[in-house]
Amino acid sequence: MGGRNRMVRKLRLLTTLAVEVAFKRRVLPDWHADHDDIEVVWAPTNVLMEKIRGGERGDVVILIDKPMAELAAGGIVAADSIMPIAQAKFGLGVKAGADKPDISTPDAFVEALRSAGRIAYSLTGASGQYFLTLLDRLGIADEILARAVSIPAGFTGEKLLDGEADMAVQQVSELMSVQGVDVVGPFPDPLQQPTDFSAAMFAEAENPALAREFLLHLTSRKAHEAYEAGGLASRITS
């Protein structure tokens, strides 16, 4: 299996952390059943964009839609290869077994934040940036940030496990990536800002044929099911 691909360099994927659960549980194992392994670079979209602006490349990239459009406009990814794959929502998590507060309404959400001890958020992730904006909008930024824990990148749920935080903010799918973390739920709809993700091929991909095959894999029925099971909403329509 995979013999037809062994004469080319390993497929290289740059991808946001939001799809990690879906990829590690289903998408990548399904691909590896008939293909060679993939070199994967995991990072928040903002970090990936810094790498790409600095000259880093691969064969396929998965990003938030707006930065992806920027890469297409600059000719860095092939515009005709862009494929919507999934949507993520921001959520809250607690250490497994801890009480889950009610966050079903904006008022309940604010009360949950105020009642929490230390809240972990990411400085470079879309979730952390939106969280800071939301705190300002709700008028509780000074109160919450005075006892918040920030991380430069990675999974905020890890701060729950080492006792540095009592609550974590991130994409629901990213909270699911950390064993020992329970997802409280997504932000209530009036405070939610869904994030759309797409995949595309780099214009200078070293393995263009394999890259396009991988993109088709990312928009397959099996991938659709993987996204839904991995804390995401699938954007695959066929």
Stockholm file with secondary structure:
# STOCKHOLM 1.0

chainA/1-238         MGGRNRMVRKLRLLTTLAVEVAFKRRVLPDWHADHDDIEVVWAPTNVLMEKIRGGERGDVVILIDKPMAELAAGGIVAADSIMPIAQAKFGLGVKAGADKPDISTPDAFVEALRSAGRIAYSLTGASGQYFLTLLDRLGIADEILARAVSIPAGFTGEKLLDGEADMAVQQVSELMSVQGVDVVGPFPDPLQQPTDFSAAMFAEAENPALAREFLLHLTSRKAHEAYEAGGLASRITS
#=GR chainA/1-238 SS CCGGGTTSCCCEEEECGGGHHHIIIIIHHHHHTTSCCCEEEECCHHHHHHHHHTTCCCSEEEEEHHHHHHHHHTTSBCGGGCEEEEEECEEEEEETTSCCCCCSSHHHHHHHHHHCSCEEEESSSHHHHHHHHHHHHHTCHHHHHTTCEEESSSCTTHHHHTTSCSEEEEEHHHHTTSTTEEEEEECCGGGCCCEEEEEEEBTTCSSHHHHHHHHHHHTSHHHHHHHHHTTCEECCCC
#=GC SS_cons         CCGGGTTSCCCEEEECGGGHHHIIIIIHHHHHTTSCCCEEEECCHHHHHHHHHTTCCCSEEEEEHHHHHHHHHTTSBCGGGCEEEEEECEEEEEETTSCCCCCSSHHHHHHHHHHCSCEEEESSSHHHHHHHHHHHHHTCHHHHHTTCEEESSSCTTHHHHTTSCSEEEEEHHHHTTSTTEEEEEECCGGGCCCEEEEEEEBTTCSSHHHHHHHHHHHTSHHHHHHHHHTTCEECCCC
//
